[in-house]
């Protein structure tokens, strides 16, 4: 096996000069560098990546944790993240928590043992903030709050909720059903607020799912306009059959005249388009359908679905920038979560109760996000 000593002999330079060229550190004259690189090519020398990592204390590897890559949102996001990190000389290692038992813990362990340079956490977690802050290594959260001092990046879901509500109210919608994941995730913040108030303080919520801003904003705006709204759980994000079943249920109600608008992720919206057409419903005359994400699937559902599009490339660039800062040690910690009005936003049981508390909850979560990326409404054939 060819080693650096062989390259040094071939090039007629010292071993330290070869090391500087291979590791990209220190000054080497253009003439010396040319001799070393020519010798490397002639000998077909491949640098030992492990040795380089030990030398630099870096692996140039970022772990990306998402719930599943079966869902088009997360497959699109991870593709954008891979491009954004590659542009910065970093590679990505993907973990899908729905498909790899214990993947989250394994990745954190790898980060602690310096087998990675950082982690992007984009999956739901029940770990308390102390778990994440104790890692002592770069972590960037996507669309969730992990703890004080850990950067969080997310789409402006409050803006997204307003865009959807404005569209549906303007077009005279009477009864809206939202299809989404387990509603229990949206109560994490509210449960913590009750506990926080009871004990007179604490480290912060065990976990939050900031997409709650979209749902609570949508519900609040529709309720203010006198439009009926329901939330129908469609299972976990990776459970495509649950979304298909939920689409069948809500479209059957639409066929009976009980529902005239559906809002869901691109997956749920696509299933609803297909089911509505199968039942002979006219889209958008009888039923309006709005997708939330704006991936390729919104354009491949049989009709071009009106969608709130998240800016995947901007999200990925922002996450990569935050990760660069964290790795370099230049990350400015997030502002602490205040007590303020947030303590009153304790969730009850009904949509009406949540809509009343929604403004406080939205404001509380907004303070936890360092970078909000704007969304955009893309008109399609499924709304009036």
N, C-alpha and C positions, 0 to 999 in steps of 0.2 A: 504494500500500500504506500502510495506516495505521500510524504509528509512535508512540513514546512522546511525541514533541514535539507531535503532534496531540492526544493525550490531555491533555497538560499545558495546551495552549491552551484546549481545550474545558472543562476543569475549573477553569481560572483558577489553577493552582498551578505551582510550579517543576518542572523536569524531574527534579530529585533527589527530590522528593516522590513523583512517579509511580514512579521507580525503586525507592524504598523499599517502596511498596505491591506492585509487581509481584514483587519478590524476597523479600518477607516479612522484611525486615531493618530494624532501627532503629525508632524510635518515630514514629508518625504518629497525630495525634488522630483520634477517631472521625468528626468532622465532615469533616476533610480526606480520610480514607479513603473515606467515603461519596461525596464529590464525584468522586474519582478512579474509583471502581468504577462509578458511574453513567455517567461519560464513556466508560469502556471498553465498557460494554454498548451505549450509544447508537451508538458508532463501530464496534462489532463488532470490537474490538481483540483480537487473539490474541497473547500474549507470545511472543517469540522464545526457544524452548527452548534453542537453542545459546548464545545470549547469556547467558541465565540460568546455564547451566552454567559458562561462562567466568567469570562474576561470582562464583559461589559456590565454584568449584573442585570441584563435585560433579556427577554425572550422574544420580544416583538410580537407577542401572541395575546389577543384579547378574547376572553370568553364572552359569548353572547347567550343569555338565557331567556328563552321565550316559552310560552305554554305549548305551542305546537307549530310545526311548519306546514301542516295540512291546510290551515286556514290561510286564504290569500293575503290577508293583512300582514301576517307575520312572515310569510314567504317573501312578500314584496319588501317589507322593512329590512329583513336580514340581507337581501340582495343589495339594497342601498347602503346598509352598514358596511358590508364587505367592500364595496367600492370606495366608500369614504375612508375606511381604515387603510385600504391598500394604497390610496393616494398619499397617505402619511407613512408608508413603509411598514404598516402593521398587518398581521394576518388575523383571521378570525377562526374561532373554534366554537361550534354551535352546540347548544344543549336544548333539547325540547323536553320540558318536564313531564308532559303527558306521555311521552314515549320512552323516557329513561328514568326509572325509579331511583330516587336519591341523587339525581343529577345535580340539583342545586347545591347540596352539601358537598358533593365531590368537587365541584368547580371552586367553591369557596376554599376548600382544603388545598386545591392546586394553587390558588392565589396566595394563600398563606405560606405555602412552601416555595413561593417564587417561581412556580412553573408557568405562571402567566404574569403579564404586566398589569392587567386590570380586568374588570368584569362589567358588562352592561346587563343590568337586571331588568328584564321586561316581562316577568311572569308574576302571578299573584303569589304572595308569601305571607305566612303567619308568624314569621320570626319577629321578635321585638326589636326596636331600634338598636339596643345594645349589642345584638348579634352582629349587625352590619357595621356599626361604628368600631367594634372591637377588632375587626379584621386588620385595620391599620394599613390597608393597601387601597389603591384606586378603585372605586366603585362609582358608576353613574347609573342612576335609576331612570327608566323610561315609563312615563305615565303612571307613576306611583311615588309615594313618599316612604323612604326607608329609615330616615333618621336625620337629626340635625347635623349639618356639615357634609352631608352626602348630596352631591349635585343631582337635580332632577330636571328632566327635559320632557315636555309633552306638547301635544297639540292644544290649541285654544278651544277646548270643548264647550266653554260657555258661549263663545261666538258661534260654534256649530249648532248648539241647541237653539239659539236665537234665529239663525238662518232657516232651520227647518220649521220652527214655529211660525215665523213670518210668512213663509211660503204657504203653509197649510191654512193659516188664518185668512190670508189674502184670497185664496181660492175657494173659500166657503166651506171648508171641511167641518163636519159636525161631530164625528166620532173617530178618534185616532187610537190605534193599538201599536205599541212598541214591542217588538220581539227582541229579547236580549238574554244575556247570561244570568246566572244565579243572582237574585236580588240581594242575597245575604252579603255579598261582597261590598255592596254599596253602603252597608250599615257599619262597616268597621270603624270609620271615623266617628260616627254618631255614638257607638257603644263606648269608644274611648272617651268621648266628651263627658258622658255620664260618670264613668269611673274617675276621670280626671277631676271633675267637680267634687265627687264624694271624698276623695283622699286629699284634696287641696293641692294638687300638683302632680307631676310625673314627667317622664322622659319624652312622651309623645305617643301617638297612636301606634298600636302594634302593627298595623298596616293600613294603608289607604289605597283606594282605587280611584284616582282623580277623574276618570271618565264619568264619575257620578255627576260632574259639573254639567255634562251634556244632557243627561237624563233629567236631572232636577230643574235645569233651566228650561228645557222643553216642556216639562210638566207644568211649571209655574206660568210660563207664557201662555200656554193653551188654556189653562184654568182661568187666567185673567181675562181671556177673550171669550169665555163661556163655552169652550170646546171640550167635549168629554174626552178623557184620556184613560187608557188602561195599559198596564205593563204585563206582558205574558212571558214567563220564563221559557227559554228554548234550550235549556241544558248548557253544559260546559262548552267552551269555545271550540274544542276539538270534536264535539259530537254532532256530526253533520246530519245524522238521521233524526236527531231530536229537533233540529231546525226544520227539516222536511216535514215532520209531524206537526210542529207548531204552525207551519205555513198552511197545512191542510185544514187545521182547526180554524184559524182566523179567516181564511178565504171562504170557508163554508159559511161563516157568520156574515161575511161580506155579501155572499150570494143571497142571503136572507134579508139584506138591507140593514143589518145591524152595525156595520163598519164601513166607512168610506175612505179610510187612509191607513196605510201601514208604514212604519218606520223600522228599519232593521239594518244590520250589517250587510255588506254586499252579498254574503252567503244567504242570509235570510231573505233579502229582497229578491234575489234570483229565484229562490224556491217559490216565493209568492207570485212572481210574474208567471212562472210556468203553471202553477196551480190555478191562478185566476183565469188564465187563457183556457185551461182545460175545462173550467166550469162555465165558460162562455161569458165571463165578465168583460165589460168594455174598459180598457185602460187608456186614458185616465178618467173617462166619463163616469163610470160606476165606482172605480177604485183607484186612488192615487197611491203610488209606492215610491218611497224615498230610501235610498241606500246611504249608509254612513261608513265611509272609508275611501271610496273612489278608486279601488284597484281595477285591474283588467276585467274582473268578473262583472263589474257594473256595465261593461260594454258587450258582454257575451251572454246575456240572460234571455235572448230572444227579442227584447226591446232594449233600447238604450235607456238605462235607469237614471233618473235624476239622482244626483249623489252629492253629498258633502265630501269633498276630496281632501284628505290629509296630504301634506307635502312631504313625501317620504325622503326625498333627497335633502331637503332642508333639515328635517328631523335628524337624519343620519349625520350630516355635516356638523350640526350643533352638538350631538352626542360625541362625535369624534373630537371636536374641539375641546369639549369639557374633559374628555379623557386625556388628551394631550396635556392640558393644564394640570390635571391631577397627577399624572406620571412625572411631570417636570417639577411638581411641588408648588405650583403657582396657583392652585385652585383656591378661590375665596369662598369660605364656608357659607352655606345658606343662612339666612336670617332665622333666628329661633322662632318657633311657632308661638304666637301670642295667645293669651287667655281670652281677653276681651269678650266680644259678643259670641264667640264660638261656643262658649260654655252653655249657651241657651239652645243650641241647635241639636237637641237630643231627639233621635228618631222615634216616632210612634209606630203605628201599624198601618195607617192608610195612606193612599197616594195624596189625599188632601192634606193630611198632617205633614207629610214630607214636602209638599209644595209650599206650605206656610213656612217651614224651616229651611227651605231650599236656599234662600238668599244668604242666610248665615253660613250654611254649609259650604256653598260655592265660594264665598269670600274667605272662609277658613282654609279651604284647599288651595285656593289661588296663592296664598302666602307661602305655601310649601313648595311651589314650583319655581325654579330659577329661570327657566327659559320656556316661554310659550311660543309655539310656532303657529302662525295663522292658518286657517282652513279656508276653503272656497266652495261655493255652491256651483255645481256644474249641471245646467238644465239638460233634461233628456226627454224621452217620449212618455214617461210614466206619471207626469204631473201636468196640471192644466196651466 
